[in-house]
Amino acid sequence: MDTLMNVTVGQIVGAITAFVAFVTLFIEFNKKIQKFPISAILNWIGERTNKNLSAQVKSLEDQIKDLEKKVDALDTKQVSMDYEFEKRNTVNCRVRILQFADELR
């Protein structure tokens, strides 16, 4: 009972403030927002600490997209070259057949 009499107004206000602060960490600010304050604070800290890493990941994603475009272009070029090769091979076979026919005559 003596300890309760020796408590100052400042200590009471401090205790109430600490209690309210602790409780608000686990209570939603607003029903529309529906985010806990502790998660908002931790998200903010996480964004700040991982900002550089996020930029690097974005850069790597852009590089991967560029490489995919280049691979697609190479695939298209390879298909075109395969078609030209088959076309030339067909012409060469025809020439050999005609030469054979001429030799037989």
N, CA and C atoms as an extended XYZ file, in Angstrom:
315
Properties=species:S:1:pos:R:3:atomname:S:1:resname:S:1:resid:I:1 pbc="F F F"
N         0.821       -1.187        0.000 N   MET     1
C         0.000        0.000        0.000 CA  MET     1
C         0.864        1.249        0.000 C   MET     1
N         2.025        1.154        0.651 N   ASP     2
C         2.927        2.307        0.690 CA  ASP     2
C         3.466        2.632       -0.700 C   ASP     2
N         3.690        1.594       -1.531 N   THR     3
C         4.216        1.854       -2.868 CA  THR     3
C         3.191        2.562       -3.732 C   THR     3
N         1.906        2.309       -3.520 N   LEU     4
C         0.876        3.002       -4.279 CA  LEU     4
C         0.803        4.469       -3.885 C   LEU     4
N         1.089        4.800       -2.671 N   MET     5
C         1.049        6.192       -2.217 CA  MET     5
C         2.237        6.981       -2.743 C   MET     5
N         3.345        6.309       -3.023 N   ASN     6
C         4.554        6.991       -3.481 CA  ASN     6
C         4.599        7.155       -4.995 C   ASN     6
N         3.593        6.663       -5.722 N   VAL     7
C         3.549        6.764       -7.179 CA  VAL     7
C         3.173        8.185       -7.559 C   VAL     7
N         3.953        8.751       -8.487 N   THR     8
C         3.682       10.113       -8.920 CA  THR     8
C         2.723       10.110      -10.109 C   THR     8
N         2.216       11.277      -10.427 N   VAL     9
C         1.310       11.432      -11.567 CA  VAL     9
C         2.052       11.123      -12.859 C   VAL     9
N         3.289       11.494      -12.944 N   GLY    10
C         4.091       11.209      -14.134 CA  GLY    10
C         4.264        9.721      -14.363 C   GLY    10
N         4.457        8.974      -13.296 N   GLN    11
C         4.592        7.532      -13.421 CA  GLN    11
C         3.275        6.901      -13.859 C   GLN    11
N         2.165        7.413      -13.356 N   ILE    12
C         0.857        6.897      -13.754 CA  ILE    12
C         0.604        7.178      -15.233 C   ILE    12
N         0.892        8.414      -15.654 N   VAL    13
C         0.706        8.777      -17.069 CA  VAL    13
C         1.635        7.943      -17.946 C   VAL    13
N         2.855        7.746      -17.508 N   GLY    14
C         3.802        6.920      -18.267 CA  GLY    14
C         3.338        5.486      -18.385 C   GLY    14
N         2.803        4.940      -17.291 N   ALA    15
C         2.320        3.566      -17.319 CA  ALA    15
C         1.113        3.430      -18.239 C   ALA    15
N         0.210        4.396      -18.172 N   ILE    16
C        -0.977        4.372      -19.045 CA  ILE    16
C        -0.552        4.505      -20.505 C   ILE    16
N         0.390        5.388      -20.786 N   THR    17
C         0.876        5.575      -22.150 CA  THR    17
C         1.533        4.294      -22.668 C   THR    17
N         2.343        3.663      -21.845 N   ALA    18
C         2.989        2.417      -22.250 CA  ALA    18
C         1.949        1.329      -22.502 C   ALA    18
N         0.933        1.259      -21.648 N   PHE    19
C        -0.112        0.253      -21.827 CA  PHE    19
C        -0.880        0.494      -23.123 C   PHE    19
N        -1.240        1.745      -23.385 N   VAL    20
C        -1.981        2.080      -24.613 CA  VAL    20
C        -1.116        1.789      -25.843 C   VAL    20
N         0.165        2.135      -25.766 N   ALA    21
C         1.060        1.859      -26.892 CA  ALA    21
C         1.172        0.360      -27.136 C   ALA    21
N         1.298       -0.420      -26.086 N   PHE    22
C         1.396       -1.861      -26.217 CA  PHE    22
C         0.122       -2.458      -26.802 C   PHE    22
N        -1.022       -1.978      -26.341 N   VAL    23
C        -2.299       -2.498      -26.821 CA  VAL    23
C        -2.515       -2.120      -28.281 C   VAL    23
N        -2.122       -0.913      -28.687 N   THR    24
C        -2.338       -0.494      -30.080 CA  THR    24
C        -1.473       -1.272      -31.052 C   THR    24
N        -0.434       -1.924      -30.572 N   LEU    25
C         0.355       -2.759      -31.472 CA  LEU    25
C        -0.456       -3.941      -31.978 C   LEU    25
N        -1.439       -4.372      -31.225 N   PHE    26
C        -2.194       -5.551      -31.577 CA  PHE    26
C        -3.642       -5.261      -31.956 C   PHE    26
N        -4.017       -4.012      -32.038 N   ILE    27
C        -5.375       -3.632      -32.404 CA  ILE    27
C        -5.324       -2.912      -33.746 C   ILE    27
N        -6.309       -3.140      -34.582 N   GLU    28
C        -6.365       -2.493      -35.884 CA  GLU    28
C        -6.618       -1.006      -35.722 C   GLU    28
N        -5.994       -0.217      -36.619 N   PHE    29
C        -6.236        1.223      -36.615 CA  PHE    29
C        -7.661        1.527      -37.033 C   PHE    29
N        -8.039        0.933      -38.137 N   ASN    30
C        -9.306        1.264      -38.759 CA  ASN    30
C        -9.854       -0.018      -39.397 C   ASN    30
N       -11.128       -0.180      -39.412 N   LYS    31
C       -11.711       -1.382      -39.999 CA  LYS    31
C       -11.505       -1.425      -41.514 C   LYS    31
N       -11.369       -0.272      -42.154 N   LYS    32
C       -11.161       -0.233      -43.593 CA  LYS    32
C        -9.732       -0.634      -43.951 C   LYS    32
N        -8.780       -0.224      -43.150 N   ILE    33
C        -7.377       -0.511      -43.444 CA  ILE    33
C        -7.050       -1.959      -43.107 C   ILE    33
N        -7.482       -2.416      -41.964 N   GLN    34
C        -7.289       -3.767      -41.489 CA  GLN    34
C        -5.824       -4.192      -41.522 C   GLN    34
N        -4.952       -3.328      -41.026 N   LYS    35
C        -3.548       -3.665      -40.875 CA  LYS    35
C        -3.157       -3.429      -39.436 C   LYS    35
N        -2.429       -4.350      -38.910 N   PHE    36
C        -1.931       -4.163      -37.571 CA  PHE    36
C        -0.761       -3.185      -37.607 C   PHE    36
N        -0.644       -2.328      -36.642 N   PRO    37
C         0.453       -1.366      -36.634 CA  PRO    37
C         1.824       -2.030      -36.640 C   PRO    37
N         1.953       -3.138      -35.936 N   ILE    38
C         3.253       -3.798      -35.894 CA  ILE    38
C         3.639       -4.324      -37.274 C   ILE    38
N         2.660       -4.821      -38.044 N   SER    39
C         2.985       -5.313      -39.387 CA  SER    39
C         3.328       -4.153      -40.311 C   SER    39
N         2.657       -3.012      -40.144 N   ALA    40
C         2.988       -1.850      -40.963 CA  ALA    40
C         4.404       -1.369      -40.656 C   ALA    40
N         4.755       -1.354      -39.403 N   ILE    41
C         6.106       -0.922      -39.013 CA  ILE    41
C         7.148       -1.902      -39.538 C   ILE    41
N         6.885       -3.188      -39.379 N   LEU    42
C         7.843       -4.182      -39.859 CA  LEU    42
C         7.954       -4.169      -41.383 C   LEU    42
N         6.843       -3.941      -42.080 N   ASN    43
C         6.901       -3.819      -43.544 CA  ASN    43
C         7.738       -2.620      -43.960 C   ASN    43
N         7.572       -1.519      -43.262 N   TRP    44
C         8.346       -0.318      -43.572 CA  TRP    44
C         9.833       -0.583      -43.349 C   TRP    44
N        10.160       -1.221      -42.241 N   ILE    45
C        11.568       -1.534      -41.952 CA  ILE    45
C        12.117       -2.510      -43.002 C   ILE    45
N        11.320       -3.506      -43.364 N   GLY    46
C        11.747       -4.469      -44.373 CA  GLY    46
C        11.978       -3.833      -45.728 C   GLY    46
N        11.100       -2.908      -46.116 N   GLU    47
C        11.277       -2.215      -47.389 CA  GLU    47
C        12.547       -1.385      -47.391 C   GLU    47
N        12.837       -0.744      -46.289 N   ARG    48
C        14.043        0.088      -46.204 CA  ARG    48
C        15.315       -0.749      -46.214 C   ARG    48
N        15.287       -1.880      -45.529 N   THR    49
C        16.499       -2.704      -45.472 CA  THR    49
C        16.726       -3.471      -46.770 C   THR    49
N        15.673       -3.812      -47.487 N   ASN    50
C        15.800       -4.600      -48.707 CA  ASN    50
C        15.683       -3.760      -49.969 C   ASN    50
N        15.751       -2.455      -49.852 N   LYS    51
C        15.580       -1.572      -51.005 CA  LYS    51
C        16.638       -1.851      -52.066 C   LYS    51
N        17.890       -1.973      -51.653 N   ASN    52
C        18.981       -2.224      -52.587 CA  ASN    52
C        18.837       -3.598      -53.229 C   ASN    52
N        18.453       -4.586      -52.437 N   LEU    53
C        18.270       -5.935      -52.950 CA  LEU    53
C        17.113       -5.985      -53.950 C   LEU    53
N        16.059       -5.257      -53.666 N   SER    54
C        14.915       -5.210      -54.588 CA  SER    54
C        15.314       -4.598      -55.923 C   SER    54
N        16.156       -3.576      -55.884 N   ALA    55
C        16.632       -2.954      -57.123 CA  ALA    55
C        17.473       -3.942      -57.926 C   ALA    55
N        18.291       -4.715      -57.253 N   GLN    56
C        19.115       -5.700      -57.945 CA  GLN    56
C        18.255       -6.801      -58.560 C   GLN    56
N        17.239       -7.229      -57.849 N   VAL    57
C        16.337       -8.257      -58.372 CA  VAL    57
C        15.609       -7.730      -59.603 C   VAL    57
N        15.149       -6.485      -59.548 N   LYS    58
C        14.476       -5.869      -60.701 CA  LYS    58
C        15.411       -5.810      -61.897 C   LYS    58
N        16.669       -5.443      -61.638 N   SER    59
C        17.661       -5.387      -62.715 CA  SER    59
C        17.873       -6.764      -63.328 C   SER    59
N        17.966       -7.790      -62.497 N   LEU    60
C        18.138       -9.154      -63.003 CA  LEU    60
C        16.927       -9.613      -63.805 C   LEU    60
N        15.735       -9.244      -63.360 N   GLU    61
C        14.524       -9.603      -64.105 CA  GLU    61
C        14.533       -8.949      -65.487 C   GLU    61
N        14.970       -7.696      -65.558 N   ASP    62
C        15.055       -7.014      -66.850 CA  ASP    62
C        16.071       -7.696      -67.755 C   ASP    62
N        17.214       -8.097      -67.184 N   GLN    63
C        18.236       -8.779      -67.977 CA  GLN    63
C        17.719      -10.121      -68.486 C   GLN    63
N        16.962      -10.824      -67.660 N   ILE    64
C        16.404      -12.116      -68.081 CA  ILE    64
C        15.420      -11.917      -69.225 C   ILE    64
N        14.593      -10.867      -69.150 N   LYS    65
C        13.651      -10.590      -70.238 CA  LYS    65
C        14.392      -10.288      -71.536 C   LYS    65
N        15.483       -9.512      -71.453 N   ASP    66
C        16.283       -9.214      -72.638 CA  ASP    66
C        16.891      -10.492      -73.220 C   ASP    66
N        17.400      -11.357      -72.355 N   LEU    67
C        17.976      -12.613      -72.833 CA  LEU    67
C        16.915      -13.506      -73.473 C   LEU    67
N        15.716      -13.518      -72.921 N   GLU    68
C        14.641      -14.311      -73.517 CA  GLU    68
C        14.294      -13.798      -74.906 C   GLU    68
N        14.288      -12.475      -75.075 N   LYS    69
C        14.025      -11.911      -76.398 CA  LYS    69
C        15.114      -12.318      -77.386 C   LYS    69
N        16.374      -12.288      -76.930 N   LYS    70
C        17.480      -12.672      -77.801 CA  LYS    70
C        17.408      -14.150      -78.170 C   LYS    70
N        17.038      -14.997      -77.216 N   VAL    71
C        16.899      -16.428      -77.491 CA  VAL    71
C        15.781      -16.657      -78.497 C   VAL    71
N        14.680      -15.952      -78.356 N   ASP    72
C        13.586      -16.078      -79.321 CA  ASP    72
C        14.033      -15.655      -80.717 C   ASP    72
N        14.820      -14.580      -80.787 N   ALA    73
C        15.327      -14.121      -82.084 CA  ALA    73
C        16.251      -15.171      -82.691 C   ALA    73
N        17.103      -15.780      -81.853 N   LEU    74
C        17.991      -16.829      -82.355 CA  LEU    74
C        17.210      -18.053      -82.812 C   LEU    74
N        16.154      -18.397      -82.112 N   ASP    75
C        15.318      -19.528      -82.528 CA  ASP    75
C        14.687      -19.258      -83.885 C   ASP    75
N        14.196      -18.054      -84.067 N   THR    76
C        13.601      -17.677      -85.351 CA  THR    76
C        14.644      -17.739      -86.466 C   THR    76
N        15.838      -17.264      -86.170 N   LYS    77
C        16.915      -17.286      -87.167 CA  LYS    77
C        17.316      -18.725      -87.489 C   LYS    77
N        17.352      -19.583      -86.480 N   GLN    78
C        17.712      -20.981      -86.706 CA  GLN    78
C        16.669      -21.672      -87.577 C   GLN    78
N        15.408      -21.395      -87.336 N   VAL    79
C        14.346      -21.991      -88.155 CA  VAL    79
C        14.506      -21.548      -89.608 C   VAL    79
N        14.817      -20.273      -89.779 N   SER    80
C        15.022      -19.750      -91.136 CA  SER    80
C        16.221      -20.418      -91.799 C   SER    80
N        17.296      -20.594      -91.053 N   MET    81
C        18.488      -21.228      -91.613 CA  MET    81
C        18.232      -22.700      -91.922 C   MET    81
N        17.460      -23.376      -91.069 N   ASP    82
C        17.114      -24.773      -91.342 CA  ASP    82
C        16.299      -24.886      -92.625 C   ASP    82
N        15.385      -23.949      -92.828 N   TYR    83
C        14.574      -23.946      -94.050 CA  TYR    83
C        15.468      -23.735      -95.282 C   TYR    83
N        16.396      -22.795      -95.185 N   GLU    84
C        17.300      -22.535      -96.312 CA  GLU    84
C        18.185      -23.752      -96.594 C   GLU    84
N        18.650      -24.412      -95.526 N   PHE    85
C        19.479      -25.601      -95.702 CA  PHE    85
C        18.704      -26.695      -96.419 C   PHE    85
N        17.470      -26.938      -95.998 N   GLU    86
C        16.642      -27.957      -96.638 CA  GLU    86
C        16.355      -27.599      -98.094 C   GLU    86
N        16.138      -26.324      -98.327 N   LYS    87
C        15.869      -25.871      -99.697 CA  LYS    87
C        17.092      -26.116     -100.587 C   LYS    87
N        18.278      -25.765     -100.084 N   ARG    88
C        19.506      -25.990     -100.862 CA  ARG    88
C        19.772      -27.475     -101.049 C   ARG    88
N        19.527      -28.247     -100.023 N   ASN    89
C        19.732      -29.684     -100.122 CA  ASN    89
C        18.808      -30.286     -101.170 C   ASN    89
N        17.569      -29.805     -101.202 N   THR    90
C        16.612      -30.283     -102.198 CA  THR    90
C        17.073      -29.919     -103.607 C   THR    90
N        17.551      -28.705     -103.763 N   VAL    91
C        18.038      -28.271     -105.086 CA  VAL    91
C        19.252      -29.096     -105.482 C   VAL    91
N        20.152      -29.345     -104.565 N   ASN    92
C        21.348      -30.144     -104.874 CA  ASN    92
C        20.972      -31.571     -105.263 C   ASN    92
N        19.991      -32.137     -104.581 N   CYS    93
C        19.535      -33.486     -104.948 CA  CYS    93
C        18.937      -33.494     -106.342 C   CYS    93
N        18.180      -32.481     -106.658 N   ARG    94
C        17.573      -32.378     -107.992 CA  ARG    94
C        18.656      -32.258     -109.063 C   ARG    94
N        19.686      -31.445     -108.777 N   VAL    95
C        20.775      -31.278     -109.742 CA  VAL    95
C        21.487      -32.610     -109.965 C   VAL    95
N        21.747      -33.355     -108.877 N   ARG    96
C        22.417      -34.646     -109.032 CA  ARG    96
C        21.569      -35.631     -109.834 C   ARG    96
N        20.254      -35.602     -109.592 N   ILE    97
C        19.360      -36.494     -110.344 CA  ILE    97
C        19.384      -36.133     -111.826 C   ILE    97
N        19.325      -34.835     -112.127 N   LEU    98
C        19.358      -34.406     -113.535 CA  LEU    98
C        20.705      -34.733     -114.179 C   LEU    98
N        21.803      -34.584     -113.424 N   GLN    99
C        23.121      -34.947     -113.965 CA  GLN    99
C        23.192      -36.444     -114.237 C   GLN    99
N        22.625      -37.243     -113.339 N   PHE   100
C        22.605      -38.688     -113.546 CA  PHE   100
C        21.794      -39.041     -114.784 C   PHE   100
N        20.660      -38.350     -114.945 N   ALA   101
C        19.835      -38.602     -116.127 CA  ALA   101
C        20.585      -38.213     -117.395 C   ALA   101
N        21.325      -37.120     -117.371 N   ASP   102
C        22.112      -36.715     -118.547 CA  ASP   102
C        23.200      -37.724     -118.831 C   ASP   102
N        23.834      -38.233     -117.788 N   GLU   103
C        24.904      -39.215     -117.993 CA  GLU   103
C        24.361      -40.518     -118.590 C   GLU   103
N        23.141      -40.875     -118.196 N   LEU   104
C        22.550      -42.091     -118.745 CA  LEU   104
C        22.222      -41.956     -120.236 C   LEU   104
N        21.893      -40.757     -120.630 N   ARG   105
C        21.568      -40.556     -122.039 CA  ARG   105
C        22.837      -40.667     -122.835 C   ARG   105
